[in-house]
Amino acid sequence: MRYWHGHGHALSGWGIGVMAIGALLLLALLVLVVIALFRYVSRSSRAVPHGPATPGAAWSGAGGPPGPVAGPAPEQLLAERFARGEIDAEEYRHRLDTLRSVNGPGEG
């Protein structure tokens, strides 16, 4: 059996180190390319929302696409805070009355 060191192909400690570092750099480059490709594909295949921006609103398409989708109603957010225990029943009722008042919150 032939060995590397006797035939002019000496692979000493430095040669093995350089080869290991080169292999790690190549592996890192490959991983970065795969990540970049994945991000590119996921970004380009993202669905574009269609339809009305808010429930019950109609969009004829004449004025451009609808604006951002509205989030949950303030009363829904308040109910979720109450359900999580962030506010007590008295504060929940007080804030709910404020939201439902004619003047709205912050007025009168």
N, C-alpha and C positions, 0 to 999 in steps of 0.2 A: 504494500500500500504506500502511495506517495504522500508526502506531507508538504504543506505550503512552504515551510521555512528552508528547505534545502534546494530550491529551484529558482531563486531569484524573485519569488513572490512573497517575501516576508511580510506577514501581517502582525506587526508588533502591537504593543499596548496603545500607541498613538493611532495606528491605523484602525483598530477596533473602536476606539473612542470616537474618531471622526466619522466612521461609518454609522455608529449608533446615533450620534447627534444628527447626522444627515437623515437617517431613517425617521427620527422623531420630528424633524422639521417637515419632512415630506408628509408624515401622518397628520401633523397640525394643519398644514396647508390643505390637505384633503378634507379634513373636518370643517375648516372654514368655508371651503367651496360648497360643501353639502349644506351647511347652515345658510349661506347666502342664497343658494338655489331654492331651498325650502321657503325662506322668507319672501323671495321674489314670487314664487308660485302662489303662496297663500295670500299675498297682497293683491295679486292680479285676479284671483278667482273670488274675491270677496263680493258678496251679493250686494246689489244696489237696491235700497228699499224703494218700493213702489206703493202707491196708494195714498190715502189722506194722511195728513200729519197728526190729526187728532180724531178720535172717534166721532162719527157723525158729520165730519167736514167733507165736503166734496171738492175735488180738484179736477178741473176740466183739461188741464195740460196747456192752456194758453199762456199762463204767466210763468211758466218754468216749473221745476220740481218743487215739491213741498219743502217746508223748513224742517228743522230737527223735530224728532218725535217727542211729544210732550211726556214728561215723567208722571209719576203717580200724583194723584190729587192730594192737596194739603190735608184733607180729612183722613185719607188713607195713611199718610205718613204719621199723623197723630195717633191713629189707631194702632199702628205697628209699634210706636214708642210705648204706648200703654200696654200692649201685649208683651213687650220685652221687659216691662217693669221699670222703665226709665222714668216714668211719671206715675203719680198715683191717680185714683179715680176723681178726686176733687179737682186736681189740676187738669185732667183730661176733659172733664165737663166744662170747666171754665174756658179752656182754650177752644173747645168745640163750639161753645156759645159765641165766642169772639169771632171765630171763622164764619159762622152762619149769620152773624148780625148784619143789619142793613148797611151800616157804615163800613164793615170789613175791619180787619185787624189794623191797629195803629191809628185809627181815626175815632174821635169822640170818646 
